[in-house]
Amino acid sequence: MPAVTRPQKITFGEMRSTGVRGILIYCADYKCSHSIAISADQWPDHVRLSDLEPRFVCKGCGKRGADVRPDFNWDKAPSGGMGYRVLVS
């Protein structure tokens, strides 16, 4: 039986060329639904987003694997809605 292959995604360099500097990481377990938004500045331009997916481990459920996508709103403040906690001072 052949190994399961995931489609290759864009490189960090290609993503940064569009002005995006953050990524969204979603747990691979659809029942878990944990996600996080982080800066992508720590990875070099030649690395593909799909190269990182098998390396992530969810801190919520412990499952290995993730879906990594560009965060097109990386430079905007989170809005109050699902998945965000907005602190009011």
PDB file of N, CA, C and O in Angstrom, chain B, residues numbered from 101:
ATOM      1  N   MET B 101       0.842  -1.179   0.000  1.00  0.00           N
ATOM      2  CA  MET B 101       0.000   0.000   0.000  1.00  0.00           C
ATOM      3  C   MET B 101       0.890   1.246   0.000  1.00  0.00           C
ATOM      4  O   MET B 101       1.781   1.351   0.843  1.00  0.00           O
ATOM      5  N   PRO B 102       0.677   2.192  -0.919  1.00  0.00           N
ATOM      6  CA  PRO B 102       1.526   3.386  -0.982  1.00  0.00           C
ATOM      7  C   PRO B 102       1.285   4.303   0.213  1.00  0.00           C
ATOM      8  O   PRO B 102       0.187   4.344   0.769  1.00  0.00           O
ATOM      9  N   ALA B 103       2.318   5.032   0.595  1.00  0.00           N
ATOM     10  CA  ALA B 103       2.209   5.985   1.702  1.00  0.00           C
ATOM     11  C   ALA B 103       1.274   7.126   1.317  1.00  0.00           C
ATOM     12  O   ALA B 103       1.208   7.536   0.158  1.00  0.00           O
ATOM     13  N   VAL B 104       0.567   7.619   2.299  1.00  0.00           N
ATOM     14  CA  VAL B 104      -0.329   8.755   2.075  1.00  0.00           C
ATOM     15  C   VAL B 104       0.512  10.012   1.927  1.00  0.00           C
ATOM     16  O   VAL B 104       1.357  10.304   2.774  1.00  0.00           O
ATOM     17  N   THR B 105       0.287  10.741   0.871  1.00  0.00           N
ATOM     18  CA  THR B 105       1.029  11.982   0.659  1.00  0.00           C
ATOM     19  C   THR B 105       0.080  13.165   0.765  1.00  0.00           C
ATOM     20  O   THR B 105      -1.062  13.115   0.308  1.00  0.00           O
ATOM     21  N   ARG B 106       0.573  14.209   1.368  1.00  0.00           N
ATOM     22  CA  ARG B 106      -0.204  15.440   1.499  1.00  0.00           C
ATOM     23  C   ARG B 106       0.204  16.378   0.370  1.00  0.00           C
ATOM     24  O   ARG B 106       1.347  16.344  -0.085  1.00  0.00           O
ATOM     25  N   PRO B 107      -0.713  17.205  -0.077  1.00  0.00           N
ATOM     26  CA  PRO B 107      -0.342  18.160  -1.126  1.00  0.00           C
ATOM     27  C   PRO B 107       0.696  19.153  -0.598  1.00  0.00           C
ATOM     28  O   PRO B 107       0.672  19.534   0.572  1.00  0.00           O
ATOM     29  N   GLN B 108       1.600  19.558  -1.477  1.00  0.00           N
ATOM     30  CA  GLN B 108       2.598  20.550  -1.090  1.00  0.00           C
ATOM     31  C   GLN B 108       1.969  21.929  -1.102  1.00  0.00           C
ATOM     32  O   GLN B 108       1.237  22.296  -2.021  1.00  0.00           O
ATOM     33  N   LYS B 109       2.272  22.676  -0.065  1.00  0.00           N
ATOM     34  CA  LYS B 109       1.773  24.044   0.040  1.00  0.00           C
ATOM     35  C   LYS B 109       2.886  25.009  -0.339  1.00  0.00           C
ATOM     36  O   LYS B 109       4.005  24.591  -0.636  1.00  0.00           O
ATOM     37  N   ILE B 110       2.580  26.284  -0.329  1.00  0.00           N
ATOM     38  CA  ILE B 110       3.546  27.315  -0.701  1.00  0.00           C
ATOM     39  C   ILE B 110       4.693  27.375   0.296  1.00  0.00           C
ATOM     40  O   ILE B 110       4.592  26.854   1.407  1.00  0.00           O
ATOM     41  N   THR B 111       5.778  28.011  -0.106  1.00  0.00           N
ATOM     42  CA  THR B 111       6.906  28.216   0.797  1.00  0.00           C
ATOM     43  C   THR B 111       6.650  29.469   1.632  1.00  0.00           C
ATOM     44  O   THR B 111       5.800  30.295   1.298  1.00  0.00           O
ATOM     45  N   PHE B 112       7.406  29.590   2.724  1.00  0.00           N
ATOM     46  CA  PHE B 112       7.290  30.801   3.545  1.00  0.00           C
ATOM     47  C   PHE B 112       7.722  32.026   2.746  1.00  0.00           C
ATOM     48  O   PHE B 112       7.166  33.109   2.927  1.00  0.00           O
ATOM     49  N   GLY B 113       8.700  31.867   1.870  1.00  0.00           N
ATOM     50  CA  GLY B 113       9.127  32.978   1.019  1.00  0.00           C
ATOM     51  C   GLY B 113       8.013  33.446   0.098  1.00  0.00           C
ATOM     52  O   GLY B 113       7.799  34.648  -0.062  1.00  0.00           O
ATOM     53  N   GLU B 114       7.299  32.499  -0.510  1.00  0.00           N
ATOM     54  CA  GLU B 114       6.161  32.855  -1.369  1.00  0.00           C
ATOM     55  C   GLU B 114       5.067  33.539  -0.551  1.00  0.00           C
ATOM     56  O   GLU B 114       4.456  34.507  -1.005  1.00  0.00           O
ATOM     57  N   MET B 115       4.829  33.035   0.644  1.00  0.00           N
ATOM     58  CA  MET B 115       3.811  33.644   1.503  1.00  0.00           C
ATOM     59  C   MET B 115       4.208  35.073   1.883  1.00  0.00           C
ATOM     60  O   MET B 115       3.387  35.988   1.818  1.00  0.00           O
ATOM     61  N   ARG B 116       5.461  35.258   2.277  1.00  0.00           N
ATOM     62  CA  ARG B 116       5.930  36.597   2.677  1.00  0.00           C
ATOM     63  C   ARG B 116       5.920  37.575   1.506  1.00  0.00           C
ATOM     64  O   ARG B 116       5.738  38.776   1.705  1.00  0.00           O
ATOM     65  N   SER B 117       6.115  37.071   0.281  1.00  0.00           N
ATOM     66  CA  SER B 117       6.106  37.958  -0.886  1.00  0.00           C
ATOM     67  C   SER B 117       4.729  38.593  -1.102  1.00  0.00           C
ATOM     68  O   SER B 117       4.615  39.603  -1.797  1.00  0.00           O
ATOM     69  N   THR B 118       3.690  38.007  -0.514  1.00  0.00           N
ATOM     70  CA  THR B 118       2.347  38.592  -0.603  1.00  0.00           C
ATOM     71  C   THR B 118       2.049  39.519   0.568  1.00  0.00           C
ATOM     72  O   THR B 118       0.965  40.097   0.647  1.00  0.00           O
ATOM     73  N   GLY B 119       3.029  39.663   1.496  1.00  0.00           N
ATOM     74  CA  GLY B 119       2.860  40.551   2.634  1.00  0.00           C
ATOM     75  C   GLY B 119       2.352  39.865   3.893  1.00  0.00           C
ATOM     76  O   GLY B 119       2.119  40.530   4.902  1.00  0.00           O
ATOM     77  N   VAL B 120       2.175  38.550   3.854  1.00  0.00           N
ATOM     78  CA  VAL B 120       1.668  37.813   5.013  1.00  0.00           C
ATOM     79  C   VAL B 120       2.849  37.304   5.826  1.00  0.00           C
ATOM     80  O   VAL B 120       3.778  36.716   5.272  1.00  0.00           O
ATOM     81  N   ARG B 121       2.820  37.529   7.147  1.00  0.00           N
ATOM     82  CA  ARG B 121       3.927  37.130   8.014  1.00  0.00           C
ATOM     83  C   ARG B 121       3.489  36.232   9.174  1.00  0.00           C
ATOM     84  O   ARG B 121       4.284  35.949  10.069  1.00  0.00           O
ATOM     85  N   GLY B 122       2.249  35.790   9.164  1.00  0.00           N
ATOM     86  CA  GLY B 122       1.758  34.922  10.231  1.00  0.00           C
ATOM     87  C   GLY B 122       1.116  33.672   9.671  1.00  0.00           C
ATOM     88  O   GLY B 122       0.738  33.622   8.501  1.00  0.00           O
ATOM     89  N   ILE B 123       0.993  32.646  10.532  1.00  0.00           N
ATOM     90  CA  ILE B 123       0.333  31.407  10.124  1.00  0.00           C
ATOM     91  C   ILE B 123      -0.721  31.010  11.153  1.00  0.00           C
ATOM     92  O   ILE B 123      -0.649  31.372  12.327  1.00  0.00           O
ATOM     93  N   LEU B 124      -1.692  30.260  10.672  1.00  0.00           N
ATOM     94  CA  LEU B 124      -2.706  29.648  11.510  1.00  0.00           C
ATOM     95  C   LEU B 124      -2.410  28.163  11.552  1.00  0.00           C
ATOM     96  O   LEU B 124      -2.162  27.548  10.515  1.00  0.00           O
ATOM     97  N   ILE B 125      -2.435  27.584  12.741  1.00  0.00           N
ATOM     98  CA  ILE B 125      -2.167  26.159  12.906  1.00  0.00           C
ATOM     99  C   ILE B 125      -3.398  25.526  13.538  1.00  0.00           C
ATOM    100  O   ILE B 125      -3.821  25.916  14.626  1.00  0.00           O
ATOM    101  N   TYR B 126      -3.968  24.547  12.846  1.00  0.00           N
ATOM    102  CA  TYR B 126      -5.170  23.845  13.309  1.00  0.00           C
ATOM    103  C   TYR B 126      -4.813  22.405  13.633  1.00  0.00           C
ATOM    104  O   TYR B 126      -4.097  21.758  12.869  1.00  0.00           O
ATOM    105  N   CYS B 127      -5.306  21.891  14.763  1.00  0.00           N
ATOM    106  CA  CYS B 127      -5.088  20.495  15.129  1.00  0.00           C
ATOM    107  C   CYS B 127      -5.610  19.589  14.020  1.00  0.00           C
ATOM    108  O   CYS B 127      -6.648  19.867  13.419  1.00  0.00           O
ATOM    109  N   ALA B 128      -4.886  18.502  13.751  1.00  0.00           N
ATOM    110  CA  ALA B 128      -5.274  17.563  12.698  1.00  0.00           C
ATOM    111  C   ALA B 128      -6.515  16.751  13.074  1.00  0.00           C
ATOM    112  O   ALA B 128      -7.162  16.174  12.200  1.00  0.00           O
ATOM    113  N   ASP B 129      -6.849  16.701  14.346  1.00  0.00           N
ATOM    114  CA  ASP B 129      -8.028  15.954  14.788  1.00  0.00           C
ATOM    115  C   ASP B 129      -9.249  16.866  14.698  1.00  0.00           C
ATOM    116  O   ASP B 129      -9.376  17.822  15.464  1.00  0.00           O
ATOM    117  N   TYR B 130     -10.135  16.570  13.769  1.00  0.00           N
ATOM    118  CA  TYR B 130     -11.291  17.453  13.548  1.00  0.00           C
ATOM    119  C   TYR B 130     -12.185  17.543  14.783  1.00  0.00           C
ATOM    120  O   TYR B 130     -12.939  18.508  14.912  1.00  0.00           O
ATOM    121  N   LYS B 131     -12.126  16.571  15.693  1.00  0.00           N
ATOM    122  CA  LYS B 131     -12.937  16.621  16.910  1.00  0.00           C
ATOM    123  C   LYS B 131     -12.325  17.544  17.962  1.00  0.00           C
ATOM    124  O   LYS B 131     -13.031  18.006  18.858  1.00  0.00           O
ATOM    125  N   CYS B 132     -11.051  17.813  17.869  1.00  0.00           N
ATOM    126  CA  CYS B 132     -10.342  18.624  18.866  1.00  0.00           C
ATOM    127  C   CYS B 132     -10.630  20.110  18.694  1.00  0.00           C
ATOM    128  O   CYS B 132     -11.052  20.772  19.642  1.00  0.00           O
ATOM    129  N   SER B 133     -10.412  20.624  17.529  1.00  0.00           N
ATOM    130  CA  SER B 133     -10.646  22.021  17.139  1.00  0.00           C
ATOM    131  C   SER B 133      -9.732  23.051  17.798  1.00  0.00           C
ATOM    132  O   SER B 133     -10.059  24.237  17.791  1.00  0.00           O
ATOM    133  N   HIS B 134      -8.596  22.637  18.368  1.00  0.00           N
ATOM    134  CA  HIS B 134      -7.650  23.621  18.888  1.00  0.00           C
ATOM    135  C   HIS B 134      -6.933  24.292  17.718  1.00  0.00           C
ATOM    136  O   HIS B 134      -6.657  23.667  16.695  1.00  0.00           O
ATOM    137  N   SER B 135      -6.640  25.576  17.896  1.00  0.00           N
ATOM    138  CA  SER B 135      -5.903  26.309  16.867  1.00  0.00           C
ATOM    139  C   SER B 135      -5.123  27.431  17.527  1.00  0.00           C
ATOM    140  O   SER B 135      -5.395  27.822  18.662  1.00  0.00           O
ATOM    141  N   ILE B 136      -4.149  27.937  16.790  1.00  0.00           N
ATOM    142  CA  ILE B 136      -3.339  29.043  17.284  1.00  0.00           C
ATOM    143  C   ILE B 136      -2.851  29.858  16.082  1.00  0.00           C
ATOM    144  O   ILE B 136      -2.649  29.324  14.991  1.00  0.00           O
ATOM    145  N   ALA B 137      -2.670  31.135  16.302  1.00  0.00           N
ATOM    146  CA  ALA B 137      -2.095  32.025  15.292  1.00  0.00           C
ATOM    147  C   ALA B 137      -0.733  32.469  15.809  1.00  0.00           C
ATOM    148  O   ALA B 137      -0.625  32.975  16.926  1.00  0.00           O
ATOM    149  N   ILE B 138       0.320  32.278  14.990  1.00  0.00           N
ATOM    150  CA  ILE B 138       1.669  32.660  15.401  1.00  0.00           C
ATOM    151  C   ILE B 138       2.403  33.347  14.251  1.00  0.00           C
ATOM    152  O   ILE B 138       1.987  33.287  13.095  1.00  0.00           O
ATOM    153  N   SER B 139       3.499  33.994  14.604  1.00  0.00           N
ATOM    154  CA  SER B 139       4.372  34.605  13.608  1.00  0.00           C
ATOM    155  C   SER B 139       5.121  33.509  12.864  1.00  0.00           C
ATOM    156  O   SER B 139       5.474  32.483  13.446  1.00  0.00           O
ATOM    157  N   ALA B 140       5.358  33.729  11.591  1.00  0.00           N
ATOM    158  CA  ALA B 140       6.092  32.767  10.769  1.00  0.00           C
ATOM    159  C   ALA B 140       7.537  33.203  10.548  1.00  0.00           C
ATOM    160  O   ALA B 140       8.234  32.627   9.713  1.00  0.00           O
ATOM    161  N   ASP B 141       7.987  34.201  11.279  1.00  0.00           N
ATOM    162  CA  ASP B 141       9.326  34.749  11.058  1.00  0.00           C
ATOM    163  C   ASP B 141      10.449  33.775  11.403  1.00  0.00           C
ATOM    164  O   ASP B 141      11.579  33.969  10.955  1.00  0.00           O
ATOM    165  N   GLN B 142      10.172  32.739  12.181  1.00  0.00           N
ATOM    166  CA  GLN B 142      11.232  31.821  12.606  1.00  0.00           C
ATOM    167  C   GLN B 142      11.638  30.804  11.542  1.00  0.00           C
ATOM    168  O   GLN B 142      12.657  30.132  11.702  1.00  0.00           O
ATOM    169  N   TRP B 143      10.867  30.675  10.460  1.00  0.00           N
ATOM    170  CA  TRP B 143      11.187  29.689   9.426  1.00  0.00           C
ATOM    171  C   TRP B 143      11.786  30.365   8.206  1.00  0.00           C
ATOM    172  O   TRP B 143      11.355  31.454   7.827  1.00  0.00           O
ATOM    173  N   PRO B 144      12.785  29.727   7.580  1.00  0.00           N
ATOM    174  CA  PRO B 144      13.410  30.316   6.387  1.00  0.00           C
ATOM    175  C   PRO B 144      12.490  30.258   5.171  1.00  0.00           C
ATOM    176  O   PRO B 144      11.518  29.504   5.134  1.00  0.00           O
ATOM    177  N   ASP B 145      12.825  31.066   4.194  1.00  0.00           N
ATOM    178  CA  ASP B 145      11.992  31.211   2.994  1.00  0.00           C
ATOM    179  C   ASP B 145      11.798  29.921   2.200  1.00  0.00           C
ATOM    180  O   ASP B 145      10.749  29.759   1.576  1.00  0.00           O
ATOM    181  N   HIS B 146      12.751  29.004   2.195  1.00  0.00           N
ATOM    182  CA  HIS B 146      12.654  27.809   1.344  1.00  0.00           C
ATOM    183  C   HIS B 146      11.759  26.712   1.931  1.00  0.00           C
ATOM    184  O   HIS B 146      11.415  25.765   1.225  1.00  0.00           O
ATOM    185  N   VAL B 147      11.382  26.819   3.188  1.00  0.00           N
ATOM    186  CA  VAL B 147      10.558  25.792   3.845  1.00  0.00           C
ATOM    187  C   VAL B 147       9.104  25.950   3.414  1.00  0.00           C
ATOM    188  O   VAL B 147       8.585  27.064   3.336  1.00  0.00           O
ATOM    189  N   ARG B 148       8.452  24.819   3.134  1.00  0.00           N
ATOM    190  CA  ARG B 148       7.032  24.833   2.771  1.00  0.00           C
ATOM    191  C   ARG B 148       6.174  24.694   4.018  1.00  0.00           C
ATOM    192  O   ARG B 148       6.563  24.025   4.976  1.00  0.00           O
ATOM    193  N   LEU B 149       5.002  25.330   4.004  1.00  0.00           N
ATOM    194  CA  LEU B 149       4.075  25.192   5.123  1.00  0.00           C
ATOM    195  C   LEU B 149       3.751  23.719   5.363  1.00  0.00           C
ATOM    196  O   LEU B 149       3.648  23.287   6.511  1.00  0.00           O
ATOM    197  N   SER B 150       3.592  22.953   4.296  1.00  0.00           N
ATOM    198  CA  SER B 150       3.259  21.526   4.418  1.00  0.00           C
ATOM    199  C   SER B 150       4.406  20.719   5.029  1.00  0.00           C
ATOM    200  O   SER B 150       4.163  19.639   5.567  1.00  0.00           O
ATOM    201  N   ASP B 151       5.661  21.213   4.962  1.00  0.00           N
ATOM    202  CA  ASP B 151       6.784  20.511   5.569  1.00  0.00           C
ATOM    203  C   ASP B 151       6.659  20.464   7.089  1.00  0.00           C
ATOM    204  O   ASP B 151       7.157  19.536   7.727  1.00  0.00           O
ATOM    205  N   LEU B 152       6.001  21.455   7.665  1.00  0.00           N
ATOM    206  CA  LEU B 152       5.883  21.549   9.121  1.00  0.00           C
ATOM    207  C   LEU B 152       4.704  20.770   9.688  1.00  0.00           C
ATOM    208  O   LEU B 152       4.710  20.422  10.868  1.00  0.00           O
ATOM    209  N   GLU B 153       3.711  20.497   8.883  1.00  0.00           N
ATOM    210  CA  GLU B 153       2.454  19.936   9.385  1.00  0.00           C
ATOM    211  C   GLU B 153       2.624  18.669  10.228  1.00  0.00           C
ATOM    212  O   GLU B 153       1.992  18.572  11.280  1.00  0.00           O
ATOM    213  N   PRO B 154       3.438  17.700   9.823  1.00  0.00           N
ATOM    214  CA  PRO B 154       3.561  16.492  10.639  1.00  0.00           C
ATOM    215  C   PRO B 154       4.358  16.698  11.930  1.00  0.00           C
ATOM    216  O   PRO B 154       4.366  15.816  12.789  1.00  0.00           O
ATOM    217  N   ARG B 155       5.018  17.832  12.081  1.00  0.00           N
ATOM    218  CA  ARG B 155       5.885  18.068  13.239  1.00  0.00           C
ATOM    219  C   ARG B 155       5.159  18.667  14.436  1.00  0.00           C
ATOM    220  O   ARG B 155       5.665  18.599  15.556  1.00  0.00           O
ATOM    221  N   PHE B 156       3.992  19.249  14.224  1.00  0.00           N
ATOM    222  CA  PHE B 156       3.265  19.880  15.325  1.00  0.00           C
ATOM    223  C   PHE B 156       2.539  18.844  16.174  1.00  0.00           C
ATOM    224  O   PHE B 156       2.030  17.851  15.653  1.00  0.00           O
ATOM    225  N   VAL B 157       2.495  19.079  17.486  1.00  0.00           N
ATOM    226  CA  VAL B 157       1.743  18.246  18.416  1.00  0.00           C
ATOM    227  C   VAL B 157       0.780  19.167  19.160  1.00  0.00           C
ATOM    228  O   VAL B 157       1.198  20.181  19.718  1.00  0.00           O
ATOM    229  N   CYS B 158      -0.508  18.817  19.170  1.00  0.00           N
ATOM    230  CA  CYS B 158      -1.528  19.643  19.804  1.00  0.00           C
ATOM    231  C   CYS B 158      -1.356  19.614  21.320  1.00  0.00           C
ATOM    232  O   CYS B 158      -1.237  18.544  21.916  1.00  0.00           O
ATOM    233  N   LYS B 159      -1.342  20.799  21.943  1.00  0.00           N
ATOM    234  CA  LYS B 159      -1.240  20.878  23.397  1.00  0.00           C
ATOM    235  C   LYS B 159      -2.569  20.544  24.070  1.00  0.00           C
ATOM    236  O   LYS B 159      -2.607  20.311  25.278  1.00  0.00           O
ATOM    237  N   GLY B 160      -3.645  20.521  23.309  1.00  0.00           N
ATOM    238  CA  GLY B 160      -4.950  20.192  23.870  1.00  0.00           C
ATOM    239  C   GLY B 160      -5.208  18.702  23.948  1.00  0.00           C
ATOM    240  O   GLY B 160      -5.599  18.191  24.997  1.00  0.00           O
ATOM    241  N   CYS B 161      -4.990  17.997  22.839  1.00  0.00           N
ATOM    242  CA  CYS B 161      -5.341  16.570  22.787  1.00  0.00           C
ATOM    243  C   CYS B 161      -4.129  15.653  22.624  1.00  0.00           C
ATOM    244  O   CYS B 161      -4.253  14.442  22.807  1.00  0.00           O
ATOM    245  N   GLY B 162      -2.962  16.203  22.285  1.00  0.00           N
ATOM    246  CA  GLY B 162      -1.758  15.402  22.141  1.00  0.00           C
ATOM    247  C   GLY B 162      -1.569  14.763  20.781  1.00  0.00           C
ATOM    248  O   GLY B 162      -0.583  14.059  20.568  1.00  0.00           O
ATOM    249  N   LYS B 163      -2.495  14.991  19.848  1.00  0.00           N
ATOM    250  CA  LYS B 163      -2.383  14.388  18.516  1.00  0.00           C
ATOM    251  C   LYS B 163      -1.278  15.066  17.719  1.00  0.00           C
ATOM    252  O   LYS B 163      -1.129  16.288  17.763  1.00  0.00           O
ATOM    253  N   ARG B 164      -0.513  14.275  16.998  1.00  0.00           N
ATOM    254  CA  ARG B 164       0.539  14.798  16.120  1.00  0.00           C
ATOM    255  C   ARG B 164      -0.071  15.099  14.756  1.00  0.00           C
ATOM    256  O   ARG B 164      -0.891  14.339  14.241  1.00  0.00           O
ATOM    257  N   GLY B 165       0.346  16.220  14.187  1.00  0.00           N
ATOM    258  CA  GLY B 165      -0.123  16.630  12.867  1.00  0.00           C
ATOM    259  C   GLY B 165      -0.996  17.860  12.960  1.00  0.00           C
ATOM    260  O   GLY B 165      -1.701  18.071  13.948  1.00  0.00           O
ATOM    261  N   ALA B 166      -0.940  18.667  11.921  1.00  0.00           N
ATOM    262  CA  ALA B 166      -1.697  19.919  11.913  1.00  0.00           C
ATOM    263  C   ALA B 166      -1.963  20.344  10.480  1.00  0.00           C
ATOM    264  O   ALA B 166      -1.379  19.820   9.532  1.00  0.00           O
ATOM    265  N   ASP B 167      -2.852  21.299  10.352  1.00  0.00           N
ATOM    266  CA  ASP B 167      -3.093  21.967   9.079  1.00  0.00           C
ATOM    267  C   ASP B 167      -2.534  23.371   9.252  1.00  0.00           C
ATOM    268  O   ASP B 167      -3.003  24.115  10.113  1.00  0.00           O
ATOM    269  N   VAL B 168      -1.548  23.748   8.457  1.00  0.00           N
ATOM    270  CA  VAL B 168      -0.898  25.053   8.559  1.00  0.00           C
ATOM    271  C   VAL B 168      -1.302  25.884   7.361  1.00  0.00           C
ATOM    272  O   VAL B 168      -1.172  25.459   6.213  1.00  0.00           O
ATOM    273  N   ARG B 169      -1.799  27.086   7.650  1.00  0.00           N
ATOM    274  CA  ARG B 169      -2.279  27.987   6.588  1.00  0.00           C
ATOM    275  C   ARG B 169      -1.777  29.403   6.821  1.00  0.00           C
ATOM    276  O   ARG B 169      -1.494  29.779   7.958  1.00  0.00           O
ATOM    277  N   PRO B 170      -1.662  30.189   5.763  1.00  0.00           N
ATOM    278  CA  PRO B 170      -1.312  31.601   5.947  1.00  0.00           C
ATOM    279  C   PRO B 170      -2.400  32.321   6.731  1.00  0.00           C
ATOM    280  O   PRO B 170      -3.587  32.049   6.556  1.00  0.00           O
ATOM    281  N   ASP B 171      -1.987  33.241   7.595  1.00  0.00           N
ATOM    282  CA  ASP B 171      -2.923  34.061   8.357  1.00  0.00           C
ATOM    283  C   ASP B 171      -2.997  35.431   7.682  1.00  0.00           C
ATOM    284  O   ASP B 171      -2.164  36.305   7.919  1.00  0.00           O
ATOM    285  N   PHE B 172      -4.002  35.591   6.849  1.00  0.00           N
ATOM    286  CA  PHE B 172      -4.130  36.828   6.075  1.00  0.00           C
ATOM    287  C   PHE B 172      -4.487  38.028   6.947  1.00  0.00           C
ATOM    288  O   PHE B 172      -4.401  39.167   6.489  1.00  0.00           O
ATOM    289  N   ASN B 173      -4.883  37.793   8.188  1.00  0.00           N
ATOM    290  CA  ASN B 173      -5.196  38.882   9.124  1.00  0.00           C
ATOM    291  C   ASN B 173      -4.146  38.979  10.219  1.00  0.00           C
ATOM    292  O   ASN B 173      -4.453  39.417  11.328  1.00  0.00           O
ATOM    293  N   TRP B 174      -2.921  38.581   9.933  1.00  0.00           N
ATOM    294  CA  TRP B 174      -1.849  38.527  10.923  1.00  0.00           C
ATOM    295  C   TRP B 174      -1.553  39.872  11.564  1.00  0.00           C
ATOM    296  O   TRP B 174      -1.089  39.921  12.703  1.00  0.00           O
ATOM    297  N   ASP B 175      -1.808  40.952  10.863  1.00  0.00           N
ATOM    298  CA  ASP B 175      -1.477  42.277  11.382  1.00  0.00           C
ATOM    299  C   ASP B 175      -2.675  43.020  11.967  1.00  0.00           C
ATOM    300  O   ASP B 175      -2.593  44.217  12.240  1.00  0.00           O
ATOM    301  N   LYS B 176      -3.776  42.318  12.156  1.00  0.00           N
ATOM    302  CA  LYS B 176      -4.990  42.936  12.698  1.00  0.00           C
ATOM    303  C   LYS B 176      -5.245  42.407  14.111  1.00  0.00           C
ATOM    304  O   LYS B 176      -4.909  41.265  14.424  1.00  0.00           O
ATOM    305  N   ALA B 177      -5.831  43.233  14.942  1.00  0.00           N
ATOM    306  CA  ALA B 177      -6.185  42.806  16.302  1.00  0.00           C
ATOM    307  C   ALA B 177      -7.316  41.782  16.221  1.00  0.00           C
ATOM    308  O   ALA B 177      -8.213  41.919  15.389  1.00  0.00           O
ATOM    309  N   PRO B 178      -7.283  40.747  17.085  1.00  0.00           N
ATOM    310  CA  PRO B 178      -8.378  39.767  17.078  1.00  0.00           C
ATOM    311  C   PRO B 178      -9.703  40.432  17.399  1.00  0.00           C
ATOM    312  O   PRO B 178      -9.779  41.311  18.258  1.00  0.00           O
ATOM    313  N   SER B 179     -10.739  40.006  16.707  1.00  0.00           N
ATOM    314  CA  SER B 179     -12.069  40.535  16.986  1.00  0.00           C
ATOM    315  C   SER B 179     -12.771  39.577  17.930  1.00  0.00           C
ATOM    316  O   SER B 179     -12.430  38.396  17.988  1.00  0.00           O
ATOM    317  N   GLY B 180     -13.740  40.075  18.664  1.00  0.00           N
ATOM    318  CA  GLY B 180     -14.501  39.222  19.573  1.00  0.00           C
ATOM    319  C   GLY B 180     -15.338  38.247  18.772  1.00  0.00           C
ATOM    320  O   GLY B 180     -16.179  38.671  17.979  1.00  0.00           O
ATOM    321  N   GLY B 181     -15.137  36.994  18.950  1.00  0.00           N
ATOM    322  CA  GLY B 181     -15.883  35.979  18.215  1.00  0.00           C
ATOM    323  C   GLY B 181     -15.417  34.603  18.632  1.00  0.00           C
ATOM    324  O   GLY B 181     -14.663  34.464  19.594  1.00  0.00           O
ATOM    325  N   MET B 182     -15.848  33.613  17.934  1.00  0.00           N
ATOM    326  CA  MET B 182     -15.453  32.246  18.277  1.00  0.00           C
ATOM    327  C   MET B 182     -13.943  32.080  18.215  1.00  0.00           C
ATOM    328  O   MET B 182     -13.292  32.493  17.256  1.00  0.00           O
ATOM    329  N   GLY B 183     -13.409  31.472  19.252  1.00  0.00           N
ATOM    330  CA  GLY B 183     -11.992  31.178  19.266  1.00  0.00           C
ATOM    331  C   GLY B 183     -11.109  32.289  19.796  1.00  0.00           C
ATOM    332  O   GLY B 183      -9.909  32.082  19.980  1.00  0.00           O
ATOM    333  N   TYR B 184     -11.662  33.445  20.044  1.00  0.00           N
ATOM    334  CA  TYR B 184     -10.858  34.551  20.550  1.00  0.00           C
ATOM    335  C   TYR B 184     -11.367  34.979  21.919  1.00  0.00           C
ATOM    336  O   TYR B 184     -12.572  34.997  22.170  1.00  0.00           O
ATOM    337  N   ARG B 185     -10.444  35.320  22.789  1.00  0.00           N
ATOM    338  CA  ARG B 185     -10.802  35.893  24.072  1.00  0.00           C
ATOM    339  C   ARG B 185     -10.347  37.335  24.039  1.00  0.00           C
ATOM    340  O   ARG B 185      -9.154  37.609  23.912  1.00  0.00           O
ATOM    341  N   VAL B 186     -11.268  38.240  24.150  1.00  0.00           N
ATOM    342  CA  VAL B 186     -10.941  39.665  24.119  1.00  0.00           C
ATOM    343  C   VAL B 186     -10.951  40.166  25.549  1.00  0.00           C
ATOM    344  O   VAL B 186     -11.960  40.056  26.246  1.00  0.00           O
ATOM    345  N   LEU B 187      -9.815  40.722  25.993  1.00  0.00           N
ATOM    346  CA  LEU B 187      -9.713  41.253  27.343  1.00  0.00           C
ATOM    347  C   LEU B 187     -10.020  42.738  27.320  1.00  0.00           C
ATOM    348  O   LEU B 187      -9.461  43.487  26.518  1.00  0.00           O
ATOM    349  N   VAL B 188     -10.899  43.150  28.191  1.00  0.00           N
ATOM    350  CA  VAL B 188     -11.268  44.559  28.293  1.00  0.00           C
ATOM    351  C   VAL B 188     -10.653  45.105  29.574  1.00  0.00           C
ATOM    352  O   VAL B 188     -10.848  44.541  30.650  1.00  0.00           O
ATOM    353  N   SER B 189      -9.913  46.199  29.459  1.00  0.00           N
ATOM    354  CA  SER B 189      -9.291  46.755  30.663  1.00  0.00           C
ATOM    355  C   SER B 189     -10.038  47.964  31.153  1.00  0.00           C
ATOM    356  O   SER B 189      -9.653  48.561  32.159  1.00  0.00           O
TER     357      SER B 189
END
